[in-house]
Amino acid sequence: MKALVIGSSGGIGKALTECLRADTRFDTVATLSRSADGLDISNENSVSVCARQMKQVHDAFDLIINAAGALVIDGSVPEKSVKAIRVDALMNQFLVNAIGPALLLKHFHGLLPRNARSLFASLSARVGSIGHNRLGGWISYRAAKAAQNQIVNTASLEIARTHPAAIVVALHPGTVATQLSHPFISGHQATSPEDAAARLLATIERLQPHQSGGFFSNDGQSIAW
Ligand SMILES: NC(=O)c1ccc[n+]([C@@H]2O[C@H](COP(=O)([O-])OP(=O)(O)OC[C@H]3O[C@@H](n4cnc5c(N)ncnc54)[C@H](OP(=O)(O)O)[C@@H]3O)[C@@H](O)[C@H]2O)c1
């Protein structure tokens, strides 16, 4: 089998790559990242060039995982109050956490095989769930991840018409000790990237085509929109 990890330079992306490379069922584990390959998921030209290159070299992937995303962008930390909302911070969140995954779906879904089980998973976040929100705050990040969930769900319905065995999902990786979470997790329990990657891959393995379009946590449980 062939897998592609997008955002392979990140804490979770790197652990997913290592875990997949240790799995003998995968003969190819390709990677793409901003720092190693210049892939900027918020830039359509960059996404389409990378997708074309991957198509030329590998033709198709049984598994594509998007592990690229961001919480603090250009120094803008998550808002604690509606009074802290800023246009540039909100736009940057949507660019990376919603428009980025949309562009990846647009340009990479054609790399899923049409007649075999395949999976496209994008890392979202439980805080993007409207149904779970009891705390408030982090409006830009929450809203961008909620938008990502809608994009994944809507794309999955269309992709099912041409790729009936494809599974297109948004996944919550848990609270994971990475650079992204580091400033915000003191006093909270966090799993290691390696543990999170193993759980995500176990969940991915269990998912079935009828679950395509869903939003799942790393233990396989469905998360409310
Ligand atoms: N850690 C957690 O507790 C947690 C919880 C819930 C959800 N998540 C989600 O899980 C995903 C991965 O998080 P992480 O903790 O592994 O974060 P991380 O260690 O900070 O890694 C972030 C990754 O995203 C890439 N990236 C950021 N902006 C990009 C852009 N515009 N174009 C291309 N790549 C870009 C980075 O690339 P470069 O380093 O190469 O620039 C890096 O590979 C994110 O979507 C995050 O929202 C994480």
The ligand as an SDF file (V2000), in Angstrom:
LIG
                    3D

 48 52  0  0  0  0  0  0  0  0999 V2000
   -1.3150   19.1260   19.1370 N   0  0  0  0  0  0  0  0  0  0  0  0
   -2.5710   19.0700   19.5530 C   0  0  0  0  0  0  0  0  0  0  0  0
   -2.8490   18.9530   20.7670 O   0  0  0  0  0  0  0  0  0  0  0  0
   -3.7040   19.1580   18.5650 C   0  0  0  0  0  0  0  0  0  0  0  0
   -5.0260   19.0700   19.0480 C   0  0  0  0  0  0  0  0  0  0  0  0
   -6.0800   19.1420   18.1470 C   0  0  0  0  0  0  0  0  0  0  0  0
   -5.8280   19.2930   16.8030 C   0  0  0  0  0  0  0  0  0  0  0  0
   -4.5420   19.3780   16.3430 N   0  0  0  0  0  0  0  0  0  0  0  0
   -4.3280   19.5660   14.8960 C   0  0  0  0  0  0  0  0  0  0  0  0
   -3.3840   18.6240   14.4300 O   0  0  0  0  0  0  0  0  0  0  0  0
   -2.6650   19.1940   13.3250 C   0  0  0  0  0  0  0  0  0  0  0  0
   -1.1690   18.9960   13.5440 C   0  0  0  0  0  0  0  0  0  0  0  0
   -0.8050   19.6680   14.7280 O   0  0  0  0  0  0  0  0  0  0  0  0
    0.6200   19.4980   15.4440 P   0  0  0  0  0  0  0  0  0  0  0  0
    0.3300   19.5220   16.8870 O   0  0  0  0  0  0  0  0  0  0  0  0
    1.3760   18.3750   14.8420 O   0  0  0  0  0  0  0  0  0  0  0  0
    1.2910   20.8990   15.0520 O   0  0  0  0  0  0  0  0  0  0  0  0
    2.8050   21.3050   14.7490 P   0  0  0  0  0  0  0  0  0  0  0  0
    3.7560   20.3910   15.3970 O   0  0  0  0  0  0  0  0  0  0  0  0
    2.8840   22.7660   15.0160 O   0  0  0  0  0  0  0  0  0  0  0  0
    2.8990   21.0580   13.1520 O   0  0  0  0  0  0  0  0  0  0  0  0
    2.1750   21.8600   12.2800 C   0  0  0  0  0  0  0  0  0  0  0  0
    2.4410   21.4110   10.8580 C   0  0  0  0  0  0  0  0  0  0  0  0
    1.6310   22.2230    9.9970 O   0  0  0  0  0  0  0  0  0  0  0  0
    2.4640   22.7390    8.9670 C   0  0  0  0  0  0  0  0  0  0  0  0
    1.9210   23.9970    8.4550 N   0  0  0  0  0  0  0  0  0  0  0  0
    1.4660   25.0670    9.1370 C   0  0  0  0  0  0  0  0  0  0  0  0
    1.0290   26.0050    8.2800 N   0  0  0  0  0  0  0  0  0  0  0  0
    1.2100   25.5120    7.0300 C   0  0  0  0  0  0  0  0  0  0  0  0
    0.9680   25.9940    5.7240 C   0  0  0  0  0  0  0  0  0  0  0  0
    0.4370   27.1930    5.5080 N   0  0  0  0  0  0  0  0  0  0  0  0
    1.2740   25.2100    4.6800 N   0  0  0  0  0  0  0  0  0  0  0  0
    1.8230   23.9910    4.8750 C   0  0  0  0  0  0  0  0  0  0  0  0
    2.0860   23.4690    6.0770 N   0  0  0  0  0  0  0  0  0  0  0  0
    1.7740   24.2300    7.1330 C   0  0  0  0  0  0  0  0  0  0  0  0
    3.8490   22.8960    9.5890 C   0  0  0  0  0  0  0  0  0  0  0  0
    4.8010   22.9570    8.5640 O   0  0  0  0  0  0  0  0  0  0  0  0
    6.3160   23.4890    8.7240 P   0  0  0  0  0  0  0  0  0  0  0  0
    6.7360   23.1850   10.1490 O   0  0  0  0  0  0  0  0  0  0  0  0
    7.0710   22.6660    7.7150 O   0  0  0  0  0  0  0  0  0  0  0  0
    6.3190   24.9390    8.4210 O   0  0  0  0  0  0  0  0  0  0  0  0
    3.9010   21.5960   10.4030 C   0  0  0  0  0  0  0  0  0  0  0  0
    4.2090   20.5060    9.5570 O   0  0  0  0  0  0  0  0  0  0  0  0
   -3.1250   20.6610   13.2230 C   0  0  0  0  0  0  0  0  0  0  0  0
   -4.1110   20.7750   12.2260 O   0  0  0  0  0  0  0  0  0  0  0  0
   -3.7430   20.9220   14.5810 C   0  0  0  0  0  0  0  0  0  0  0  0
   -4.7410   21.9320   14.5350 O   0  0  0  0  0  0  0  0  0  0  0  0
   -3.4680   19.3070   17.2030 C   0  0  0  0  0  0  0  0  0  0  0  0
  1  2  1  0
  2  3  2  0
  2  4  1  0
  4  5  1  0
  4 48  2  0
  5  6  2  0
  6  7  1  0
  7  8  2  0
  8  9  1  0
  8 48  1  0
  9 10  1  0
  9 46  1  0
 10 11  1  0
 11 12  1  0
 11 44  1  0
 12 13  1  0
 13 14  1  0
 14 15  2  0
 14 16  1  0
 14 17  1  0
 17 18  1  0
 18 19  2  0
 18 20  1  0
 18 21  1  0
 21 22  1  0
 22 23  1  0
 23 24  1  0
 23 42  1  0
 24 25  1  0
 25 26  1  0
 25 36  1  0
 26 27  1  0
 26 35  1  0
 27 28  2  0
 28 29  1  0
 29 30  1  0
 29 35  2  0
 30 31  1  0
 30 32  2  0
 32 33  1  0
 33 34  2  0
 34 35  1  0
 36 37  1  0
 36 42  1  0
 37 38  1  0
 38 39  2  0
 38 40  1  0
 38 41  1  0
 42 43  1  0
 44 45  1  0
 44 46  1  0
 46 47  1  0
M  CHG  2   8   1  16  -1
M  END
$$$$
